[in-house]
Amino acid sequence: MTITFEDIERAATAIAGKVPRTPIVRASALSEQTGANVMLKLETLQTTNAFKVRGALNKLLSLTPDERKRGVIALSAGNHAQAVAFHATQLGIPATIVMPETTPWTKVERTSQFGGTVELAGETLAEARDHLNSLIEKHGLVLVHPYNDPLVMAGQGTVALEMLADAPDLDTLLVPIGGGGLISGMAVAARQIKPDIKIIGVEIERYPSMHAAINDTGAASGGSTLAEGIAVRDVGELAVEVCRKLVDDIVLVSEAAVEKAVATLLSQEKLLAEGAGAAGVAALLQDSGRWQGSNVGLVICGGNIDQRMLASLIVRELGRDKRVVSLRFRIEDRPGVLGLISSALGEQKANILEVHHQRNFLDVPAKGAVLEITIETRGPKHADEIIAFMRKQPYIANVSQFGAGE
């Protein structure tokens, strides 16, 4: 085996007092929805809001004086970058972080704030890797790999030590998979502590890299995803070895399921998670019947989500739940109709959020117009009642729904 239980215990001792022991809490709403007893490990409460600090610190603490003097380097566009930058700075180790030029500026800025020297190179991680290799060769920097490193994997495995110490009745672990460092470390720890526990990995459908590696399917990975933290094309060779032996199953979740999971955590559990951090919840909700009667532990592994993306996601979820509905009205273009529609919507207790009045569409009669009105409702039943009521009004030719709630 790539790493042993003793490696993880040593990592726990090494990082104790330097990495917060995050709480594990019961998710009441998720438990009620699924019939499972759902416990959430809140790695979002780490200093950098993600679990990556564990493995990064364990690796950094292993360096020799000469290696510390030379400095470290990492390739990452996300949580690993911030973890290495933060702990290297705390230890007085120079840290260079290579990021693609396409990395969102907020992530670049936060990594710099944690003390890392950021170098932007290339459009993709593959192109950035060429620059990373040239810096290693030129300056003798020590690579801190985000997942394909035994010390990093052992550090991530401390998550399972804490979970099973604080919630010993857990019989199932749902763990997001990116490169595989987290699930491999956790699997080694969990199997030693509780041999019959079920270990289930979670990947996004667009990036089924570990699933493909274990099952030799050769499935392609690619595309945009909210769960960019686990959007990894090439999983770690060391992690594949562990997962083949110790992981029971890998669940693939849809993009819509991840969006719903982030929104559910925020609205029902009052917890903020990034897409990758909510992947376990996505698996839970996508097939809720599978977990009924189980004591399920989920790792909410990261909470670094872009604010604009979060705002968009919330509005989209409100649309799916028909809490926000966009209606298109075909009307006669004459004075007073807009006022009548506004009054009718108000009578139905709909709150008008936005109005667009269009006269120049070619498919609209010359004496007609199209109104697009976005309203806030109390939910699906209320939305349907409003639409039914508006369709009965004589001054409206047609009413249709469009957008996310359609």
Backbone torsions as a table, in degrees:
resi	resn	phi	psi	omega
1	MET	NA	141.9	-176.8
2	THR	-58.8	-45.2	177.4
3	ILE	-129.8	158.7	-179.0
4	THR	-116.2	167.6	176.7
5	PHE	-60.7	-36.1	179.3
6	GLU	-64.5	-34.9	175.9
7	ASP	-60.5	-40.4	-178.6
8	ILE	-71.4	-38.4	176.2
9	GLU	-63.5	-40.2	177.2
10	ARG	-64.4	-38.6	177.9
11	ALA	-63.5	-41.1	179.5
12	ALA	-61.2	-41.2	178.2
13	THR	-66.4	-40.8	-177.1
14	ALA	-64.8	-40.9	-174.0
15	ILE	-93.6	-5.1	-178.8
16	ALA	-57.7	132.1	-180.0
17	GLY	84.4	-13.9	-180.0
18	LYS	-108.2	-23.2	176.0
19	VAL	-121.0	125.6	-178.5
20	PRO	-58.5	141.7	171.8
21	ARG	-83.8	104.2	-173.5
22	THR	-76.1	151.4	-178.4
23	PRO	-77.0	158.8	169.2
24	ILE	-118.4	124.4	-172.5
25	VAL	-125.4	154.2	178.4
26	ARG	-80.8	134.2	177.4
27	ALA	-96.4	96.7	-173.5
28	SER	-63.2	-47.3	-177.2
29	ALA	-65.0	-44.6	179.0
30	LEU	-65.5	-36.5	178.2
31	SER	-63.4	-42.0	-179.8
32	GLU	-66.9	-39.2	-178.5
33	GLN	-67.9	-34.0	-170.9
34	THR	-105.7	-14.0	-176.1
35	GLY	75.4	11.4	176.9
36	ALA	-107.2	161.7	170.7
37	ASN	-93.8	104.6	-170.1
38	VAL	-101.6	124.0	179.2
39	MET	-117.1	134.5	-176.5
40	LEU	-112.0	124.8	175.2
41	LYS	-90.9	113.1	-168.9
42	LEU	-91.1	75.6	175.8
43	GLU	-72.3	-7.3	174.4
44	THR	-66.5	-14.4	-179.5
45	LEU	-89.7	4.0	173.4
46	GLN	-66.4	164.3	-177.3
47	THR	-56.6	-39.1	178.9
48	THR	-98.4	10.7	177.0
49	ASN	66.4	27.1	177.8
50	ALA	-159.3	157.8	-175.7
51	PHE	-67.6	-15.6	-171.6
52	LYS	-58.0	-21.6	-179.1
53	VAL	-62.3	-27.7	-177.0
54	ARG	-63.9	-57.9	-178.4
55	GLY	-66.5	-38.4	-179.6
56	ALA	-62.0	-45.5	-179.1
57	LEU	-66.8	-41.7	179.9
58	ASN	-59.8	-39.6	177.4
59	LYS	-66.4	-46.4	-176.6
60	LEU	-64.0	-35.8	-179.9
61	LEU	-69.0	-16.5	-178.7
62	SER	-86.1	-9.2	-173.5
63	LEU	-70.4	147.1	175.5
64	THR	-77.1	163.1	176.2
65	PRO	-54.5	-39.1	180.0
66	ASP	-66.1	-42.1	179.1
67	GLU	-65.0	-39.7	177.7
68	ARG	-61.7	-39.8	-179.3
69	LYS	-66.3	-40.3	-179.9
70	ARG	-67.5	-34.8	179.4
71	GLY	100.2	167.3	-177.0
72	VAL	-118.7	164.8	179.2
73	ILE	-143.0	147.2	178.6
74	ALA	-143.5	150.4	175.0
75	LEU	-111.4	115.4	-177.7
76	SER	-167.1	146.3	174.4
77	ALA	-110.6	15.6	-174.0
78	GLY	-151.5	-127.0	-169.6
79	ASN	-68.0	-35.3	179.3
80	HIS	-63.9	-39.2	178.9
81	ALA	-57.8	-46.8	-178.2
82	GLN	-68.1	-37.2	180.0
83	ALA	-64.3	-46.6	-179.9
84	VAL	-65.1	-44.9	-179.3
85	ALA	-59.9	-45.3	-177.0
86	PHE	-64.1	-54.3	-173.7
87	HIS	-74.0	-31.9	175.6
88	ALA	-62.9	-42.8	178.5
89	THR	-62.8	-41.5	179.2
90	GLN	-61.6	-32.5	-178.5
91	LEU	-92.3	-0.2	-179.6
92	GLY	74.8	26.7	-179.8
93	ILE	-103.8	125.6	176.4
94	PRO	-61.7	133.5	-178.3
95	ALA	-128.1	126.0	174.8
96	THR	-108.2	128.8	179.8
97	ILE	-116.5	119.3	178.2
98	VAL	-94.8	127.9	179.8
99	MET	-130.4	147.0	173.3
100	PRO	-62.9	154.2	179.9
101	GLU	-65.3	-18.3	-178.9
102	THR	-86.1	-0.7	-179.5
103	THR	-61.7	132.7	177.0
104	PRO	-53.3	139.2	-173.3
105	TRP	-62.2	-31.3	-180.0
106	THR	-60.3	-37.5	179.6
107	LYS	-72.3	-37.9	177.0
108	VAL	-62.6	-47.0	-177.6
109	GLU	-63.9	-42.3	-178.1
110	ARG	-67.1	-39.0	177.0
111	THR	-62.0	-40.7	176.9
112	SER	-64.3	-40.1	179.9
113	GLN	-63.2	-30.6	177.6
114	PHE	-78.3	-4.8	173.5
115	GLY	110.1	0.8	-179.9
116	GLY	-82.8	148.1	172.5
117	THR	-91.2	110.8	-173.7
118	VAL	-91.2	132.2	172.8
119	GLU	-120.3	121.4	178.4
120	LEU	-92.9	130.9	-176.8
121	ALA	-152.9	127.2	174.0
122	GLY	77.1	165.1	179.3
123	GLU	-87.0	-24.9	-175.8
124	THR	-127.8	169.2	176.2
125	LEU	-62.0	-35.7	179.5
126	ALA	-62.2	-43.5	178.8
127	GLU	-69.0	-37.7	178.3
128	ALA	-65.2	-31.2	-179.5
129	ARG	-64.4	-34.5	177.5
130	ASP	-62.0	-41.0	178.9
131	HIS	-67.6	-40.4	177.6
132	LEU	-58.4	-47.4	-179.0
133	ASN	-62.4	-35.6	179.6
134	SER	-68.9	-35.3	178.2
135	LEU	-69.8	-38.4	177.5
136	ILE	-62.0	-44.6	-178.8
137	GLU	-67.0	-38.7	-175.8
138	LYS	-75.0	-39.7	-171.9
139	HIS	-113.6	-2.7	-179.9
140	GLY	67.5	31.0	-178.5
141	LEU	-72.5	151.3	-179.9
142	VAL	-93.1	125.2	-179.5
143	LEU	-77.3	130.1	170.6
144	VAL	-108.7	97.5	-176.1
145	HIS	-74.3	143.2	-177.1
146	PRO	-68.7	-21.8	-178.1
147	TYR	-152.8	-29.0	-174.5
148	ASN	-90.3	60.1	-177.6
149	ASP	-151.3	126.3	-176.6
150	PRO	-57.7	-37.7	-179.3
151	LEU	-69.8	-37.5	176.0
152	VAL	-66.3	-45.1	179.5
153	MET	-60.9	-41.9	179.5
154	ALA	-64.0	-39.8	177.6
155	GLY	-62.4	-42.0	178.5
156	GLN	-67.1	-29.3	180.0
157	GLY	-63.8	-18.7	179.2
158	THR	-65.0	-18.6	175.1
159	VAL	-59.1	-44.7	-179.5
160	ALA	-67.8	-38.1	176.9
161	LEU	-55.3	-46.9	-178.4
162	GLU	-68.7	-42.6	-178.3
163	MET	-60.3	-46.9	-175.5
164	LEU	-78.4	-19.7	172.8
165	ALA	-75.1	-39.6	-176.9
166	ASP	-86.4	-24.8	-179.8
167	ALA	-137.3	72.5	-173.8
168	PRO	-66.1	-14.3	-179.6
169	ASP	-82.8	-2.8	179.6
170	LEU	-58.4	133.7	176.5
171	ASP	-116.9	-5.6	-179.8
172	THR	-143.5	136.8	173.7
173	LEU	-117.4	129.3	174.3
174	LEU	-109.4	116.3	-169.8
175	VAL	-127.6	124.3	175.5
176	PRO	-62.6	145.0	178.6
177	ILE	-120.1	122.0	168.9
178	GLY	-109.5	-95.0	174.2
179	GLY	-81.6	-18.0	175.9
180	GLY	107.5	-1.3	-178.6
181	GLY	-64.6	-41.5	-178.3
182	LEU	-67.7	-51.7	-175.2
183	ILE	-68.5	-33.9	-179.7
184	SER	-68.8	-44.6	177.0
185	GLY	-62.9	-44.1	179.6
186	MET	-65.3	-37.7	-178.8
187	ALA	-63.7	-42.9	179.2
188	VAL	-62.6	-44.1	-179.4
189	ALA	-66.9	-47.4	-175.4
190	ALA	-65.9	-40.1	-179.7
191	ARG	-64.4	-34.1	179.2
192	GLN	-70.9	-41.9	-177.0
193	ILE	-76.0	-41.4	-175.1
194	LYS	-141.1	87.2	-171.0
195	PRO	-57.3	-28.9	-176.4
196	ASP	-92.7	6.3	-179.5
197	ILE	-68.3	144.8	177.0
198	LYS	-88.9	130.2	179.9
199	ILE	-116.4	113.1	-175.6
200	ILE	-117.0	123.3	175.9
201	GLY	-88.7	156.9	179.9
202	VAL	-131.4	124.9	175.0
203	GLU	-125.9	155.4	174.3
204	ILE	-76.6	143.5	-177.0
205	GLU	-56.0	-33.8	-177.0
206	ARG	-76.3	-13.9	-180.0
207	TYR	-135.4	69.2	-178.2
208	PRO	-86.6	46.7	-168.0
209	SER	-65.0	-47.2	179.6
210	MET	-69.3	-40.3	177.3
211	HIS	-58.0	-43.0	179.6
212	ALA	-68.3	-39.5	-178.7
213	ALA	-66.1	-40.9	-177.8
214	ILE	-73.8	-38.0	-175.9
215	ASN	-97.3	2.4	178.6
216	ASP	53.0	42.8	-178.3
217	THR	-90.5	-21.6	-179.4
218	GLY	68.1	24.1	-179.1
219	ALA	-63.3	139.4	-179.3
220	ALA	-79.9	151.5	176.6
221	SER	-122.3	146.3	177.0
222	GLY	159.4	163.2	178.0
223	GLY	110.3	163.9	180.0
224	SER	-77.0	142.6	179.7
225	THR	-151.7	147.6	174.8
226	LEU	-67.0	-28.2	-178.5
227	ALA	-90.8	54.9	-174.8
228	GLU	-64.6	-21.4	179.5
229	GLY	-67.1	-20.5	176.7
230	ILE	-118.1	16.7	178.6
231	ALA	-86.2	75.4	-174.8
232	VAL	-115.0	125.7	-179.7
233	ARG	-78.5	-37.3	-174.7
234	ASP	-121.6	106.5	179.4
235	VAL	-76.7	162.5	-178.3
236	GLY	-70.2	135.6	179.3
237	GLU	-60.4	-37.7	-180.0
238	LEU	-66.6	-37.9	-179.8
239	ALA	-69.6	-36.0	179.5
240	VAL	-59.7	-42.9	179.6
241	GLU	-58.6	-44.8	-179.4
242	VAL	-68.1	-45.7	-176.8
243	CYS	-63.3	-37.5	177.8
244	ARG	-58.3	-36.7	-175.2
245	LYS	-87.5	-33.2	-166.4
246	LEU	-117.9	-18.8	-176.8
247	VAL	-90.5	130.4	-175.6
248	ASP	-76.5	-36.8	-174.5
249	ASP	-162.5	157.9	173.4
250	ILE	-126.9	122.5	-179.2
251	VAL	-97.6	135.0	176.0
252	LEU	-102.0	127.1	-176.9
253	VAL	-112.6	149.5	-178.4
254	SER	-80.9	164.4	177.4
255	GLU	-62.7	-40.9	179.4
256	ALA	-63.2	-36.4	179.4
257	ALA	-65.8	-37.8	178.5
258	VAL	-66.9	-43.8	177.5
259	GLU	-58.5	-45.3	-179.8
260	LYS	-63.9	-37.5	-179.2
261	ALA	-64.7	-44.6	178.4
262	VAL	-61.3	-44.6	-179.3
263	ALA	-66.6	-38.6	179.8
264	THR	-65.6	-44.2	177.9
265	LEU	-60.1	-39.9	-177.9
266	LEU	-71.3	-47.9	-173.2
267	SER	-79.6	-35.4	-173.9
268	GLN	-101.7	-35.9	-179.2
269	GLU	-104.1	-5.9	-179.9
270	LYS	58.4	41.7	-180.0
271	LEU	-125.3	136.8	179.2
272	LEU	-99.4	123.9	179.1
273	ALA	-134.4	148.6	170.9
274	GLU	-78.2	173.6	-176.8
275	GLY	-58.1	-46.8	179.2
276	ALA	-63.3	-38.2	-179.2
277	GLY	-65.8	-25.4	-179.0
278	ALA	-96.4	5.6	-175.3
279	ALA	-59.5	-39.2	178.4
280	GLY	-63.0	-39.1	176.9
281	VAL	-66.3	-36.8	176.7
282	ALA	-59.4	-43.9	177.9
283	ALA	-64.3	-38.5	-179.9
284	LEU	-62.9	-45.3	-176.0
285	LEU	-80.0	-29.4	-177.6
286	GLN	-66.5	-31.1	179.6
287	ASP	-140.4	64.6	-170.2
288	SER	-61.3	-32.1	-178.7
289	GLY	-64.6	-25.6	-177.7
290	ARG	-63.8	-28.7	-171.3
291	TRP	-100.6	0.3	-176.1
292	GLN	-56.2	130.7	178.8
293	GLY	83.5	-2.7	-178.5
294	SER	-92.8	156.8	170.0
295	ASN	-100.4	100.1	-169.2
296	VAL	-105.4	129.3	174.9
297	GLY	-106.5	125.1	179.9
298	LEU	-113.4	139.2	175.3
299	VAL	-96.2	111.8	172.0
300	ILE	-86.5	90.3	-160.6
301	CYS	-83.1	-14.2	-180.0
302	GLY	-160.3	150.4	-178.6
303	GLY	-129.6	21.2	-177.5
304	ASN	-93.6	86.9	179.9
305	ILE	-114.8	138.0	179.4
306	ASP	-62.9	135.9	-175.1
307	GLN	-63.5	-39.2	178.8
308	ARG	-66.0	-39.7	177.5
309	MET	-63.9	-41.2	179.1
310	LEU	-62.1	-43.8	179.5
311	ALA	-61.5	-44.7	178.5
312	SER	-62.2	-42.6	-178.6
313	LEU	-63.1	-41.0	-179.8
314	ILE	-63.0	-43.7	179.5
315	VAL	-64.5	-41.6	178.7
316	ARG	-61.8	-39.9	-179.7
317	GLU	-69.8	-36.7	174.7
318	LEU	-61.5	-35.8	176.5
319	GLY	-66.1	-43.9	179.0
320	ARG	-61.9	-34.9	-179.5
321	ASP	-87.2	4.3	-177.9
322	LYS	57.3	28.9	171.8
323	ARG	-83.7	-27.3	170.2
324	VAL	-124.8	125.3	-174.5
325	VAL	-130.8	135.3	175.8
326	SER	-104.3	125.8	-177.5
327	LEU	-117.0	141.8	176.9
328	ARG	-114.4	122.0	-178.8
329	PHE	-110.8	132.6	169.5
330	ARG	-100.8	122.8	-172.8
331	ILE	-135.3	166.5	168.7
332	GLU	-76.3	139.5	-178.8
333	ASP	-86.7	82.3	178.9
334	ARG	-140.8	157.4	-177.4
335	PRO	-59.4	139.7	172.1
336	GLY	97.6	-18.4	-175.5
337	VAL	-66.7	-42.8	178.9
338	LEU	-59.3	-40.4	177.7
339	GLY	-63.8	-40.0	178.8
340	LEU	-63.1	-42.7	179.9
341	ILE	-65.1	-43.2	179.1
342	SER	-61.1	-42.5	179.7
343	SER	-65.2	-41.0	-179.6
344	ALA	-64.5	-42.3	178.2
345	LEU	-64.8	-39.6	177.0
346	GLY	-63.9	-38.8	177.3
347	GLU	-60.3	-32.8	179.8
348	GLN	-88.1	9.2	178.2
349	LYS	64.7	30.3	174.2
350	ALA	-91.9	136.7	178.6
351	ASN	-97.0	118.7	-178.8
352	ILE	-78.5	124.1	-179.0
353	LEU	-100.4	-34.2	-173.8
354	GLU	-158.3	143.6	179.7
355	VAL	-133.3	131.6	171.9
356	HIS	-125.0	130.3	-176.9
357	HIS	-115.7	113.8	-175.0
358	GLN	-116.3	130.4	177.6
359	ARG	-116.7	-13.8	-166.6
360	ASN	-103.0	9.5	175.8
361	PHE	-66.7	138.1	-178.5
362	LEU	-69.2	-24.9	-179.7
363	ASP	-88.8	8.8	177.3
364	VAL	-105.5	132.1	177.8
365	PRO	-54.8	151.8	-176.8
366	ALA	-57.7	-31.7	179.3
367	LYS	-97.2	15.1	-178.6
368	GLY	-114.9	177.8	178.8
369	ALA	-155.2	162.5	176.2
370	VAL	-119.9	128.3	174.9
371	LEU	-108.2	130.1	172.2
372	GLU	-114.3	115.4	-175.0
373	ILE	-124.3	126.0	175.9
374	THR	-99.0	128.1	-176.6
375	ILE	-125.4	156.9	173.4
376	GLU	-104.0	133.2	-178.0
377	THR	-123.9	178.3	177.3
378	ARG	-88.7	-5.3	179.7
379	GLY	145.6	-175.6	-174.3
380	PRO	-56.0	-45.2	-178.3
381	LYS	-63.0	-45.1	178.7
382	HIS	-63.2	-42.3	179.9
383	ALA	-61.0	-45.1	179.6
384	ASP	-64.0	-38.0	178.5
385	GLU	-64.8	-40.0	179.2
386	ILE	-63.8	-47.1	-178.9
387	ILE	-62.0	-43.4	179.4
388	ALA	-62.1	-41.9	179.6
389	PHE	-64.3	-45.5	-177.1
390	MET	-66.0	-31.4	179.4
391	ARG	-69.0	-16.3	179.6
392	LYS	-87.7	-9.1	-175.0
393	GLN	-78.0	130.3	-172.9
394	PRO	-68.3	-22.0	-177.8
395	TYR	-87.6	4.3	179.0
396	ILE	-115.2	123.9	-179.6
397	ALA	-76.9	-36.9	-176.1
398	ASN	-159.6	145.8	174.6
399	VAL	-128.7	128.9	175.9
400	SER	-137.0	156.6	178.9
401	GLN	-103.8	142.6	177.5
402	PHE	-142.8	166.8	178.3
403	GLY	95.0	-162.9	-171.6
404	ALA	-59.5	-33.0	-176.1
405	GLY	-87.6	4.1	-174.6
406	GLU	-66.7	NA	NA
